[in-house]
Structure formats: C-alpha cells, structure tokens
C-alpha cells in the first residue's frame, strides 16, 4: 500500500484536474499511482441502473467486481471508516492520491485554493497550497503551471514514509 496524500479544496477549485496532472507526471516517472475520490453523494453500485453489476448490488451483494480486459471496477456496501482501509484496496500503488478527506487528520494534504471559492478548512498537516496563495501560511505555494515541482514534493513525501 502506498503513501496517501489528500488533495482538498472547495468544489470547483480544480482538485480533479490537479490530480489528473499529478497522476500523469508521477506515472511518467515510474510510480504506480492509485486514486481515491471521496463523495458526499450516495454510491449505489456500478454502471447504469438496470445493468448486471447494478442489479447484483441491488439484489443484496456485499461486494461486486466488474473485470474486463482493460481494468477492474469494484463496489462494496457500507462505508469504510478509515482512509487506510480504502488505500489498502490498492496494494500495488506506490502513491495514493485521495480527493477529499479534508477532515482526516492522519494524512498530509495539498490544498487547492482559489480566492473566488469558499476557503476549505483542513485538519492535519498541510504540505502545499496550489492556486492562489494563503496569506502568512508558511506552506509552500505552487501555481497551476508548476505541476512538475509539485510532483517532486509528492514523490519526496511518499518515499519519506
């Protein structure tokens, strides 16, 4: 299981775009990267309603996996209590980037901050801020065009653990 680093920020701040860019850079450097996305919306199964995996989940399966030639999708009932449990589903990943989990104090975070969005309160250690700087934060700041440098910080943090 890889080192987990959360990317947090307000809705629409650019978290998904940032993670997508980091995944490409880190994978290009030879790291195996996993991604976990947190949502406050109900997750009821795999695929569109009425399809096989959805039907199996609705029938009462505690877990459903959809395996194909290009990958695997997995759904499980219930809500894991800890980020470690979720990241444990990715044993081959060197680094796990988690979108959300701003209140999970045990994992370091990168805050995507935009002045035009509500500021996200974050628990735990803040590794960096991306986007608009936070006044007097003392945390390294990166612009959206500095993904290579940010990926270096992420890789260093992942190796340190």
MARFI-141527 format. One record per atom (N, C-alpha, C): chain; x, y, z; residue number from 0; residue in one letter. Coordinates in nm, 3 decimals, always signed. Layout:
<pts>
{pt A,{X,Y,Z},NUM,A}
...
</pts>
This chain:
<pts>
{pt A,{+0.084,-0.118,+0.000},0,X}
{pt A,{+0.000,+0.000,+0.000},0,X}
{pt A,{+0.088,+0.124,+0.000},0,X}
{pt A,{+0.053,+0.218,-0.085},1,X}
{pt A,{+0.133,+0.338,-0.098},1,X}
{pt A,{+0.101,+0.444,+0.006},1,X}
{pt A,{+0.183,+0.543,+0.009},2,X}
{pt A,{+0.165,+0.660,+0.094},2,X}
{pt A,{+0.045,+0.739,+0.044},2,X}
{pt A,{-0.046,+0.776,+0.133},3,X}
{pt A,{-0.166,+0.850,+0.096},3,X}
{pt A,{-0.144,+0.999,+0.116},3,X}
{pt A,{-0.178,+1.077,+0.015},4,X}
{pt A,{-0.175,+1.223,+0.021},4,X}
{pt A,{-0.309,+1.272,-0.032},4,X}
{pt A,{-0.377,+1.354,+0.046},5,X}
{pt A,{-0.508,+1.403,+0.005},5,X}
{pt A,{-0.496,+1.537,-0.066},5,X}
{pt A,{-0.578,+1.555,-0.168},6,X}
{pt A,{-0.591,+1.683,-0.237},6,X}
{pt A,{-0.729,+1.736,-0.201},6,X}
{pt A,{-0.730,+1.851,-0.133},7,X}
{pt A,{-0.854,+1.905,-0.078},7,X}
{pt A,{-0.878,+2.046,-0.130},7,X}
{pt A,{-1.001,+2.091,-0.119},8,X}
{pt A,{-1.037,+2.226,-0.160},8,X}
{pt A,{-1.186,+2.235,-0.185},8,X}
{pt A,{-1.232,+2.354,-0.208},9,X}
{pt A,{-1.375,+2.377,-0.233},9,X}
{pt A,{-1.417,+2.315,-0.365},9,X}
{pt A,{-1.545,+2.288,-0.379},10,X}
{pt A,{-1.599,+2.236,-0.504},10,X}
{pt A,{-1.568,+2.335,-0.617},10,X}
{pt A,{-1.520,+2.283,-0.727},11,X}
{pt A,{-1.489,+2.367,-0.842},11,X}
{pt A,{-1.353,+2.435,-0.837},11,X}
{pt A,{-1.273,+2.405,-0.736},12,X}
{pt A,{-1.142,+2.470,-0.723},12,X}
{pt A,{-1.037,+2.412,-0.817},12,X}
{pt A,{-1.059,+2.289,-0.865},13,X}
{pt A,{-0.964,+2.229,-0.957},13,X}
{pt A,{-0.894,+2.105,-0.903},13,X}
{pt A,{-0.951,+2.040,-0.803},14,X}
{pt A,{-0.888,+1.922,-0.743},14,X}
{pt A,{-0.870,+1.808,-0.844},14,X}
{pt A,{-0.975,+1.777,-0.917},15,X}
{pt A,{-0.969,+1.666,-1.012},15,X}
{pt A,{-0.867,+1.693,-1.121},15,X}
{pt A,{-0.864,+1.814,-1.173},16,X}
{pt A,{-0.767,+1.849,-1.277},16,X}
{pt A,{-0.625,+1.839,-1.224},16,X}
{pt A,{-0.604,+1.884,-1.100},17,X}
{pt A,{-0.472,+1.876,-1.039},17,X}
{pt A,{-0.428,+1.730,-1.024},17,X}
{pt A,{-0.517,+1.646,-0.972},18,X}
{pt A,{-0.484,+1.505,-0.954},18,X}
{pt A,{-0.454,+1.439,-1.088},18,X}
{pt A,{-0.534,+1.469,-1.187},19,X}
{pt A,{-0.511,+1.413,-1.321},19,X}
{pt A,{-0.371,+1.448,-1.370},19,X}
{pt A,{-0.331,+1.572,-1.352},20,X}
{pt A,{-0.197,+1.614,-1.394},20,X}
{pt A,{-0.088,+1.545,-1.314},20,X}
{pt A,{-0.107,+1.535,-1.182},21,X}
{pt A,{-0.007,+1.469,-1.097},21,X}
{pt A,{+0.005,+1.321,-1.132},21,X}
{pt A,{-0.107,+1.254,-1.157},22,X}
{pt A,{-0.103,+1.112,-1.193},22,X}
{pt A,{-0.019,+1.093,-1.319},22,X}
{pt A,{-0.042,+1.176,-1.420},23,X}
{pt A,{+0.034,+1.165,-1.545},23,X}
{pt A,{+0.184,+1.183,-1.524},23,X}
{pt A,{+0.220,+1.283,-1.446},24,X}
{pt A,{+0.362,+1.311,-1.422},24,X}
{pt A,{+0.426,+1.200,-1.339},24,X}
{pt A,{+0.360,+1.161,-1.229},25,X}
{pt A,{+0.416,+1.059,-1.142},25,X}
{pt A,{+0.425,+0.923,-1.212},25,X}
{pt A,{+0.323,+0.888,-1.289},26,X}
{pt A,{+0.327,+0.763,-1.365},26,X}
{pt A,{+0.440,+0.767,-1.468},26,X}
{pt A,{+0.458,+0.883,-1.528},27,X}
{pt A,{+0.568,+0.900,-1.623},27,X}
{pt A,{+0.705,+0.886,-1.559},27,X}
{pt A,{+0.712,+0.909,-1.430},28,X}
{pt A,{+0.838,+0.893,-1.356},28,X}
{pt A,{+0.854,+0.751,-1.300},28,X}
{pt A,{+0.759,+0.665,-1.332},29,X}
{pt A,{+0.770,+0.525,-1.290},29,X}
{pt A,{+0.697,+0.487,-1.165},29,X}
{pt A,{+0.625,+0.581,-1.103},30,X}
{pt A,{+0.547,+0.548,-0.983},30,X}
{pt A,{+0.415,+0.483,-1.023},30,X}
{pt A,{+0.369,+0.392,-0.941},31,X}
{pt A,{+0.236,+0.333,-0.957},31,X}
{pt A,{+0.143,+0.413,-0.867},31,X}
{pt A,{+0.049,+0.483,-0.928},32,X}
{pt A,{-0.035,+0.578,-0.854},32,X}
{pt A,{-0.179,+0.527,-0.848},32,X}
{pt A,{-0.235,+0.526,-0.728},33,X}
{pt A,{-0.376,+0.496,-0.709},33,X}
{pt A,{-0.450,+0.624,-0.675},33,X}
{pt A,{-0.580,+0.626,-0.701},34,X}
{pt A,{-0.662,+0.744,-0.671},34,X}
{pt A,{-0.789,+0.700,-0.600},34,X}
{pt A,{-0.823,+0.771,-0.495},35,X}
{pt A,{-0.948,+0.750,-0.422},35,X}
{pt A,{-1.023,+0.883,-0.425},35,X}
{pt A,{-1.148,+0.881,-0.465},36,X}
{pt A,{-1.229,+1.003,-0.466},36,X}
{pt A,{-1.337,+0.990,-0.360},36,X}
{pt A,{-1.344,+1.089,-0.275},37,X}
{pt A,{-1.448,+1.093,-0.172},37,X}
{pt A,{-1.567,+1.171,-0.227},37,X}
{pt A,{-1.687,+1.125,-0.197},38,X}
{pt A,{-1.806,+1.195,-0.240},38,X}
{pt A,{-1.908,+1.199,-0.127},38,X}
{pt A,{-1.986,+1.303,-0.124},39,X}
{pt A,{-2.093,+1.312,-0.026},39,X}
{pt A,{-2.224,+1.262,-0.085},39,X}
{pt A,{-2.220,+1.222,-0.212},40,X}
{pt A,{-2.339,+1.171,-0.280},40,X}
{pt A,{-2.349,+1.020,-0.262},40,X}
{pt A,{-2.470,+0.965,-0.264},41,X}
{pt A,{-2.485,+0.820,-0.249},41,X}
{pt A,{-2.414,+0.745,-0.362},41,X}
{pt A,{-2.348,+0.636,-0.326},42,X}
{pt A,{-2.285,+0.548,-0.424},42,X}
{pt A,{-2.360,+0.417,-0.414},42,X}
{pt A,{-2.435,+0.383,-0.518},43,X}
{pt A,{-2.524,+0.268,-0.509},43,X}
{pt A,{-2.480,+0.149,-0.592},43,X}
{pt A,{-2.375,+0.158,-0.665},44,X}
{pt A,{-2.334,+0.043,-0.742},44,X}
{pt A,{-2.252,+0.080,-0.862},44,X}
{pt A,{-2.236,-0.015,-0.949},45,X}
{pt A,{-2.155,+0.003,-1.069},45,X}
{pt A,{-2.243,+0.017,-1.191},45,X}
{pt A,{-2.205,+0.105,-1.278},46,X}
{pt A,{-2.274,+0.115,-1.406},46,X}
{pt A,{-2.412,+0.175,-1.396},46,X}
{pt A,{-2.475,+0.189,-1.511},47,X}
{pt A,{-2.608,+0.249,-1.515},47,X}
{pt A,{-2.713,+0.158,-1.451},47,X}
{pt A,{-2.817,+0.217,-1.393},48,X}
{pt A,{-2.925,+0.136,-1.336},48,X}
{pt A,{-2.978,+0.036,-1.438},48,X}
{pt A,{-3.003,-0.086,-1.390},49,X}
{pt A,{-3.058,-0.191,-1.476},49,X}
{pt A,{-2.953,-0.283,-1.535},49,X}
{pt A,{-2.827,-0.241,-1.536},50,X}
{pt A,{-2.721,-0.327,-1.590},50,X}
{pt A,{-2.683,-0.432,-1.485},50,X}
{pt A,{-2.609,-0.534,-1.529},51,X}
{pt A,{-2.582,-0.650,-1.445},51,X}
{pt A,{-2.522,-0.616,-1.309},51,X}
{pt A,{-2.415,-0.537,-1.306},52,X}
{pt A,{-2.348,-0.510,-1.178},52,X}
{pt A,{-2.441,-0.432,-1.085},52,X}
{pt A,{-2.515,-0.340,-1.138},53,X}
{pt A,{-2.613,-0.264,-1.059},53,X}
{pt A,{-2.717,-0.359,-1.001},53,X}
{pt A,{-2.765,-0.454,-1.082},54,X}
{pt A,{-2.866,-0.549,-1.038},54,X}
{pt A,{-2.813,-0.637,-0.925},54,X}
{pt A,{-2.687,-0.680,-0.935},55,X}
{pt A,{-2.629,-0.764,-0.831},55,X}
{pt A,{-2.617,-0.688,-0.699},55,X}
{pt A,{-2.576,-0.562,-0.706},56,X}
{pt A,{-2.565,-0.480,-0.585},56,X}
{pt A,{-2.702,-0.459,-0.522},56,X}
{pt A,{-2.801,-0.428,-0.604},57,X}
{pt A,{-2.937,-0.406,-0.554},57,X}
{pt A,{-2.999,-0.533,-0.499},57,X}
{pt A,{-2.954,-0.649,-0.548},58,X}
{pt A,{-3.007,-0.777,-0.500},58,X}
{pt A,{-2.955,-0.812,-0.361},58,X}
{pt A,{-2.850,-0.739,-0.315},59,X}
{pt A,{-2.801,-0.761,-0.180},59,X}
{pt A,{-2.656,-0.805,-0.169},59,X}
{pt A,{-2.584,-0.810,-0.280},60,X}
{pt A,{-2.442,-0.847,-0.273},60,X}
{pt A,{-2.368,-0.746,-0.185},60,X}
{pt A,{-2.276,-0.794,-0.101},61,X}
{pt A,{-2.198,-0.703,-0.018},61,X}
{pt A,{-2.083,-0.642,-0.097},61,X}
{pt A,{-2.045,-0.706,-0.209},62,X}
{pt A,{-1.939,-0.654,-0.296},62,X}
{pt A,{-1.964,-0.703,-0.438},62,X}
{pt A,{-1.931,-0.618,-0.534},63,X}
{pt A,{-1.944,-0.653,-0.675},63,X}
{pt A,{-1.820,-0.603,-0.746},63,X}
{pt A,{-1.761,-0.690,-0.828},64,X}
{pt A,{-1.646,-0.651,-0.908},64,X}
{pt A,{-1.680,-0.673,-1.054},64,X}
{pt A,{-1.639,-0.581,-1.138},65,X}
{pt A,{-1.657,-0.591,-1.282},65,X}
{pt A,{-1.517,-0.595,-1.343},65,X}
{pt A,{-1.480,-0.711,-1.397},66,X}
{pt A,{-1.347,-0.728,-1.454},66,X}
{pt A,{-1.358,-0.732,-1.605},66,X}
{pt A,{-1.270,-0.659,-1.671},67,X}
{pt A,{-1.266,-0.657,-1.816},67,X}
{pt A,{-1.124,-0.655,-1.866},67,X}
{pt A,{-1.105,-0.656,-1.995},68,X}
{pt A,{-0.970,-0.660,-2.049},68,X}
{pt A,{-0.887,-0.536,-2.018},68,X}
{pt A,{-0.952,-0.425,-1.984},69,X}
{pt A,{-0.879,-0.302,-1.959},69,X}
{pt A,{-0.876,-0.261,-1.813},69,X}
{pt A,{-0.940,-0.338,-1.726},70,X}
{pt A,{-0.936,-0.299,-1.586},70,X}
{pt A,{-1.041,-0.366,-1.502},70,X}
{pt A,{-1.053,-0.316,-1.380},71,X}
{pt A,{-1.142,-0.372,-1.280},71,X}
{pt A,{-1.214,-0.258,-1.210},71,X}
{pt A,{-1.345,-0.271,-1.192},72,X}
{pt A,{-1.423,-0.177,-1.112},72,X}
{pt A,{-1.478,-0.255,-0.993},72,X}
{pt A,{-1.480,-0.192,-0.876},73,X}
{pt A,{-1.518,-0.261,-0.754},73,X}
{pt A,{-1.615,-0.174,-0.675},73,X}
{pt A,{-1.720,-0.236,-0.625},74,X}
{pt A,{-1.816,-0.168,-0.539},74,X}
{pt A,{-1.836,-0.253,-0.415},74,X}
{pt A,{-1.850,-0.189,-0.300},75,X}
{pt A,{-1.872,-0.259,-0.175},75,X}
{pt A,{-1.976,-0.184,-0.094},75,X}
{pt A,{-2.064,-0.255,-0.030},76,X}
{pt A,{-2.165,-0.189,+0.053},76,X}
{pt A,{-2.100,-0.137,+0.181},76,X}
{pt A,{-2.164,-0.043,+0.243},77,X}
{pt A,{-2.111,+0.014,+0.367},77,X}
{pt A,{-2.010,+0.123,+0.337},77,X}
{pt A,{-1.960,+0.183,+0.442},78,X}
{pt A,{-1.865,+0.293,+0.429},78,X}
{pt A,{-1.742,+0.261,+0.512},78,X}
{pt A,{-1.626,+0.246,+0.449},79,X}
{pt A,{-1.505,+0.222,+0.528},79,X}
{pt A,{-1.481,+0.337,+0.625},79,X}
{pt A,{-1.440,+0.303,+0.745},80,X}
{pt A,{-1.420,+0.405,+0.849},80,X}
{pt A,{-1.291,+0.483,+0.830},80,X}
{pt A,{-1.192,+0.423,+0.767},81,X}
{pt A,{-1.060,+0.484,+0.767},81,X}
{pt A,{-1.001,+0.488,+0.626},81,X}
{pt A,{-0.924,+0.593,+0.601},82,X}
{pt A,{-0.857,+0.607,+0.472},82,X}
{pt A,{-0.760,+0.491,+0.450},82,X}
{pt A,{-0.703,+0.439,+0.558},83,X}
{pt A,{-0.610,+0.326,+0.545},83,X}
{pt A,{-0.681,+0.203,+0.487},83,X}
{pt A,{-0.806,+0.184,+0.525},84,X}
{pt A,{-0.883,+0.071,+0.470},84,X}
{pt A,{-0.905,+0.089,+0.320},84,X}
{pt A,{-0.938,+0.209,+0.280},85,X}
{pt A,{-0.957,+0.236,+0.138},85,X}
{pt A,{-0.828,+0.221,+0.059},85,X}
{pt A,{-0.721,+0.278,+0.110},86,X}
{pt A,{-0.594,+0.269,+0.038},86,X}
{pt A,{-0.542,+0.126,+0.037},86,X}
{pt A,{-0.583,+0.044,+0.134},87,X}
{pt A,{-0.545,-0.096,+0.136},87,X}
{pt A,{-0.602,-0.174,+0.019},87,X}
{pt A,{-0.704,-0.119,-0.048},88,X}
{pt A,{-0.759,-0.181,-0.168},88,X}
{pt A,{-0.666,-0.164,-0.288},88,X}
{pt A,{-0.558,-0.089,-0.269},89,X}
{pt A,{-0.463,-0.059,-0.377},89,X}
{pt A,{-0.323,-0.104,-0.338},89,X}
{pt A,{-0.302,-0.233,-0.316},90,X}
{pt A,{-0.172,-0.279,-0.265},90,X}
{pt A,{-0.056,-0.256,-0.362},90,X}
{pt A,{-0.084,-0.239,-0.490},91,X}
{pt A,{+0.022,-0.221,-0.588},91,X}
{pt A,{+0.064,-0.076,-0.606},91,X}
{pt A,{-0.006,+0.016,-0.543},92,X}
{pt A,{+0.023,+0.158,-0.562},92,X}
{pt A,{+0.140,+0.202,-0.474},92,X}
{pt A,{+0.232,+0.279,-0.533},93,X}
{pt A,{+0.340,+0.341,-0.456},93,X}
{pt A,{+0.290,+0.467,-0.385},93,X}
{pt A,{+0.200,+0.538,-0.452},94,X}
{pt A,{+0.143,+0.663,-0.402},94,X}
{pt A,{-0.007,+0.656,-0.425},94,X}
{pt A,{-0.085,+0.695,-0.324},95,X}
{pt A,{-0.230,+0.703,-0.338},95,X}
{pt A,{-0.270,+0.849,-0.320},95,X}
{pt A,{-0.330,+0.907,-0.422},96,X}
{pt A,{-0.382,+1.043,-0.414},96,X}
{pt A,{-0.531,+1.034,-0.383},96,X}
{pt A,{-0.573,+1.097,-0.277},97,X}
{pt A,{-0.712,+1.093,-0.234},97,X}
{pt A,{-0.774,+1.230,-0.257},97,X}
{pt A,{-0.883,+1.235,-0.330},98,X}
{pt A,{-0.954,+1.362,-0.350},98,X}
{pt A,{-1.058,+1.375,-0.241},98,X}
{pt A,{-1.043,+1.478,-0.159},99,X}
{pt A,{-1.133,+1.498,-0.046},99,X}
{pt A,{-1.065,+1.457,+0.083},99,X}
{pt A,{-1.144,+1.416,+0.179},100,X}
{pt A,{-1.093,+1.372,+0.310},100,X}
{pt A,{-1.025,+1.487,+0.385},100,X}
{pt A,{-1.078,+1.608,+0.373},101,X}
{pt A,{-1.016,+1.725,+0.436},101,X}
{pt A,{-1.013,+1.717,+0.588},101,X}
{pt A,{-1.102,+1.639,+0.647},102,X}
{pt A,{-1.108,+1.629,+0.793},102,X}
{pt A,{-1.031,+1.508,+0.847},102,X}
{pt A,{-0.969,+1.432,+0.761},103,X}
{pt A,{-0.889,+1.316,+0.801},103,X}
{pt A,{-0.752,+1.366,+0.846},103,X}
{pt A,{-0.733,+1.380,+0.975},104,X}
{pt A,{-0.613,+1.444,+1.030},104,X}
{pt A,{-0.486,+1.362,+1.011},104,X}
{pt A,{-0.497,+1.233,+0.988},105,X}
{pt A,{-0.378,+1.148,+0.983},105,X}
{pt A,{-0.300,+1.155,+0.852},105,X}
{pt A,{-0.356,+1.214,+0.748},106,X}
{pt A,{-0.286,+1.215,+0.620},106,X}
{pt A,{-0.250,+1.357,+0.578},106,X}
{pt A,{-0.132,+1.374,+0.516},107,X}
{pt A,{-0.093,+1.508,+0.469},107,X}
{pt A,{-0.180,+1.551,+0.352},107,X}
{pt A,{-0.189,+1.683,+0.335},108,X}
{pt A,{-0.281,+1.737,+0.234},108,X}
{pt A,{-0.218,+1.844,+0.147},108,X}
{pt A,{-0.270,+1.852,+0.026},109,X}
{pt A,{-0.242,+1.962,-0.066},109,X}
{pt A,{-0.374,+2.037,-0.081},109,X}
{pt A,{-0.374,+2.165,-0.052},110,X}
{pt A,{-0.495,+2.247,-0.062},110,X}
{pt A,{-0.497,+2.318,-0.196},110,X}
{pt A,{-0.604,+2.296,-0.274},111,X}
{pt A,{-0.626,+2.371,-0.396},111,X}
{pt A,{-0.713,+2.489,-0.356},111,X}
{pt A,{-0.655,+2.609,-0.366},112,X}
{pt A,{-0.721,+2.728,-0.312},112,X}
{pt A,{-0.743,+2.833,-0.420},112,X}
{pt A,{-0.865,+2.880,-0.428},113,X}
{pt A,{-0.899,+2.992,-0.517},113,X}
{pt A,{-0.973,+3.096,-0.435},113,X}
{pt A,{-0.932,+3.221,-0.453},114,X}
{pt A,{-0.996,+3.330,-0.376},114,X}
{pt A,{-1.145,+3.340,-0.403},114,X}
{pt A,{-1.189,+3.302,-0.525},115,X}
{pt A,{-1.330,+3.315,-0.560},115,X}
{pt A,{-1.415,+3.197,-0.510},115,X}
{pt A,{-1.353,+3.104,-0.438},116,X}
{pt A,{-1.426,+2.990,-0.380},116,X}
{pt A,{-1.414,+2.998,-0.229},116,X}
{pt A,{-1.512,+2.944,-0.160},117,X}
{pt A,{-1.507,+2.942,-0.014},117,X}
{pt A,{-1.384,+2.867,+0.031},117,X}
{pt A,{-1.317,+2.918,+0.133},118,X}
{pt A,{-1.197,+2.852,+0.183},118,X}
{pt A,{-1.234,+2.724,+0.256},118,X}
{pt A,{-1.163,+2.619,+0.225},119,X}
{pt A,{-1.187,+2.489,+0.285},119,X}
{pt A,{-1.106,+2.476,+0.412},119,X}
{pt A,{-1.170,+2.441,+0.521},120,X}
{pt A,{-1.099,+2.415,+0.646},120,X}
{pt A,{-1.036,+2.276,+0.637},120,X}
{pt A,{-0.913,+2.267,+0.681},121,X}
{pt A,{-0.836,+2.144,+0.667},121,X}
{pt A,{-0.780,+2.103,+0.802},121,X}
{pt A,{-0.796,+1.975,+0.836},122,X}
{pt A,{-0.734,+1.920,+0.957},122,X}
{pt A,{-0.607,+1.848,+0.918},122,X}
{pt A,{-0.508,+1.853,+1.005},123,X}
{pt A,{-0.385,+1.780,+0.980},123,X}
{pt A,{-0.279,+1.865,+0.913},123,X}
{pt A,{-0.175,+1.798,+0.866},124,X}
{pt A,{-0.058,+1.866,+0.809},124,X}
{pt A,{-0.083,+1.906,+0.665},124,X}
{pt A,{-0.058,+2.033,+0.637},125,X}
{pt A,{-0.072,+2.086,+0.502},125,X}
{pt A,{+0.066,+2.087,+0.436},125,X}
{pt A,{+0.080,+2.010,+0.327},126,X}
{pt A,{+0.208,+2.002,+0.254},126,X}
{pt A,{+0.230,+2.121,+0.164},126,X}
{pt A,{+0.123,+2.163,+0.096},127,X}
{pt A,{+0.137,+2.268,-0.004},127,X}
{pt A,{+0.001,+2.330,-0.035},127,X}
{pt A,{+0.007,+2.448,-0.095},128,X}
{pt A,{-0.111,+2.516,-0.146},128,X}
{pt A,{-0.090,+2.535,-0.296},128,X}
{pt A,{-0.193,+2.505,-0.374},129,X}
{pt A,{-0.187,+2.523,-0.519},129,X}
{pt A,{-0.294,+2.623,-0.557},129,X}
{pt A,{-0.260,+2.714,-0.646},130,X}
{pt A,{-0.355,+2.816,-0.689},130,X}
{pt A,{-0.321,+2.949,-0.626},130,X}
{pt A,{-0.420,+3.012,-0.567},131,X}
{pt A,{-0.397,+3.140,-0.500},131,X}
{pt A,{-0.329,+3.115,-0.366},131,X}
{pt A,{-0.227,+3.196,-0.332},132,X}
{pt A,{-0.157,+3.173,-0.205},132,X}
{pt A,{-0.244,+3.205,-0.084},132,X}
{pt A,{-0.215,+3.137,+0.025},133,X}
{pt A,{-0.277,+3.169,+0.153},133,X}
{pt A,{-0.187,+3.270,+0.223},133,X}
{pt A,{-0.240,+3.383,+0.266},134,X}
{pt A,{-0.155,+3.481,+0.334},134,X}
{pt A,{-0.095,+3.425,+0.462},134,X}
{pt A,{+0.033,+3.446,+0.480},135,X}
{pt A,{+0.106,+3.412,+0.603},135,X}
{pt A,{+0.087,+3.267,+0.647},135,X}
{pt A,{+0.081,+3.175,+0.552},136,X}
{pt A,{+0.060,+3.035,+0.590},136,X}
{pt A,{+0.190,+2.962,+0.619},136,X}
{pt A,{+0.300,+3.007,+0.558},137,X}
{pt A,{+0.427,+2.939,+0.576},137,X}
{pt A,{+0.434,+2.805,+0.504},137,X}
{pt A,{+0.336,+2.775,+0.422},138,X}
{pt A,{+0.328,+2.649,+0.347},138,X}
{pt A,{+0.374,+2.674,+0.205},138,X}
{pt A,{+0.453,+2.583,+0.145},139,X}
{pt A,{+0.495,+2.603,+0.006},139,X}
{pt A,{+0.376,+2.626,-0.086},139,X}
{pt A,{+0.393,+2.719,-0.179},140,X}
{pt A,{+0.288,+2.756,-0.273},140,X}
{pt A,{+0.332,+2.721,-0.414},140,X}
{pt A,{+0.240,+2.664,-0.492},141,X}
{pt A,{+0.266,+2.628,-0.631},141,X}
{pt A,{+0.155,+2.685,-0.718},141,X}
{pt A,{+0.192,+2.733,-0.834},142,X}
{pt A,{+0.094,+2.774,-0.933},142,X}
{pt A,{+0.048,+2.653,-1.011},142,X}
{pt A,{-0.060,+2.667,-1.085},143,X}
{pt A,{-0.113,+2.555,-1.163},143,X}
{pt A,{-0.014,+2.508,-1.270},143,X}
{pt A,{+0.079,+2.593,-1.310},144,X}
{pt A,{+0.178,+2.556,-1.411},144,X}
{pt A,{+0.302,+2.490,-1.350},144,X}
{pt A,{+0.303,+2.470,-1.220},145,X}
{pt A,{+0.419,+2.411,-1.152},145,X}
{pt A,{+0.395,+2.267,-1.107},145,X}
{pt A,{+0.326,+2.190,-1.190},146,X}
{pt A,{+0.293,+2.053,-1.153},146,X}
{pt A,{+0.416,+1.964,-1.142},146,X}
{pt A,{+0.517,+1.987,-1.225},147,X}
{pt A,{+0.640,+1.906,-1.216},147,X}
{pt A,{+0.704,+1.922,-1.078},147,X}
{pt A,{+0.712,+2.046,-1.030},148,X}
{pt A,{+0.770,+2.072,-0.899},148,X}
{pt A,{+0.685,+2.012,-0.788},148,X}
{pt A,{+0.552,+2.026,-0.800},149,X}
{pt A,{+0.461,+1.969,-0.701},149,X}
{pt A,{+0.472,+1.816,-0.699},149,X}
{pt A,{+0.484,+1.756,-0.815},150,X}
{pt A,{+0.501,+1.610,-0.823},150,X}
{pt A,{+0.629,+1.568,-0.752},150,X}
{pt A,{+0.734,+1.649,-0.760},151,X}
{pt A,{+0.857,+1.621,-0.686},151,X}
{pt A,{+0.834,+1.620,-0.536},151,X}
{pt A,{+0.756,+1.717,-0.488},152,X}
{pt A,{+0.722,+1.720,-0.345},152,X}
{pt A,{+0.642,+1.597,-0.305},152,X}
{pt A,{+0.545,+1.560,-0.386},153,X}
{pt A,{+0.461,+1.442,-0.358},153,X}
{pt A,{+0.548,+1.317,-0.353},153,X}
{pt A,{+0.637,+1.302,-0.451},154,X}
{pt A,{+0.724,+1.184,-0.455},154,X}
{pt A,{+0.816,+1.180,-0.333},154,X}
{pt A,{+0.871,+1.293,-0.297},155,X}
{pt A,{+0.959,+1.300,-0.178},155,X}
{pt A,{+0.881,+1.262,-0.053},155,X}
{pt A,{+0.761,+1.312,-0.038},156,X}
{pt A,{+0.677,+1.281,+0.077},156,X}
{pt A,{+0.642,+1.131,+0.079},156,X}
{pt A,{+0.613,+1.074,-0.036},157,X}
{pt A,{+0.577,+0.933,-0.043},157,X}
{pt A,{+0.694,+0.842,-0.006},157,X}
{pt A,{+0.813,+0.880,-0.045},158,X}
{pt A,{+0.931,+0.800,-0.016},158,X}
{pt A,{+0.972,+0.815,+0.131},158,X}
{pt A,{+0.942,+0.930,+0.191},159,X}
{pt A,{+0.982,+0.957,+0.329},159,X}
{pt A,{+0.913,+0.865,+0.429},159,X}
{pt A,{+0.800,+0.808,+0.393},160,X}
{pt A,{+0.726,+0.724,+0.488},160,X}
{pt A,{+0.761,+0.579,+0.473},160,X}
</pts>
